[in-house]
């Protein structure tokens, strides 16, 4: 079967079987949000955890809990997702973009401090690809200016945070459990409130939020089922002697037209505010993934090691983070390499090929002005992501490294 870096990179046979049982009414989903909430509270040693239908809804909850309101400025890094910008716009606040480092693709601290103004109320710290940002230093900057720190942990999830700085220095953290994240229930989000002064505010606000209905939540189980079929036939030609028109690609179009699956990210900005709690169905799927969290991270670490050891030195990722959600590399010819990988049935990614992915021509509408983040503007033209999927074998990773080495041209910032 092909490797698709997105869609269902964490799904295994037991997840598919569970999804089928849910769709057929054979799975016990009762009280699963309570069970999941308790399990997550145990992981974080913190009862102030709140579960949501999507990651962007979790982020909106965090921002609103901290009192972010109209005309407040929220600092976020360039090279991010539209899902991060949307909740800021929902609150009629202003996203302010900060440049990034060339090694870990996280927020640049020097540019961060330059862009703080009297209107700045919060910093969102993105742990890009699972590379852990220096939250301690960022929190020190934030304290000097009396602003809040929110961690964007959408690209990572651990069962033990004791050896990291995650959640230690921020006021709140949010996580995503979307289809392409570290653990997934196709749609899902989490907020951890780390600053105790906001506990009562968060509790009261959460009481106002409606539950996601199980009928809508069936989307998550159906998505897993349908994408398992798409993946199986992704490269199967419909007609002889041609390879472009395949059964799998046709199924993607059909299922989207029928509203059975959605694109992972769209260029259409989401205007209407929609916030729901996580459903029992989503929690059921996520509890199954949570049991495998350590194994999936271990596998990511092994694949990262293979890439580190077998890619030419000019392509090796320069960070020390072990559990990368995707393995990012910078190339002079990203399209050529992606096409070469595709010929071997490896569908790799381009997080992020725009300052706010996947927006290209609408950046002014989300408050970005060209030239404000020059490092990021260079990186988005050159970056590709290699997979760290649970079903990717060591042999696959070696083959991917070989294809990159044979086809890639190194990127240089001086070019």
PyMOL commands that set and color helices and strands:
alter all, ss='L'
color gray80, all
select helices_A, chain A and resi 13-23+32-44+55-65+82-90+109-114+128-130+135-145+196-207+214-232+247-257+280-290+293-310+313-315+334-343+363-366+374-379+394-407
alter helices_A, ss='H'
color red, helices_A
select strands_A, chain A and resi 3-4+49-52+73-77+80-81+94-98+120-126+148-152+172-176+189-193+210-211+276-277+327-330+346-347+356-357+383-386
alter strands_A, ss='S'
color yellow, strands_A
deselect
rebuild
show_as cartoon
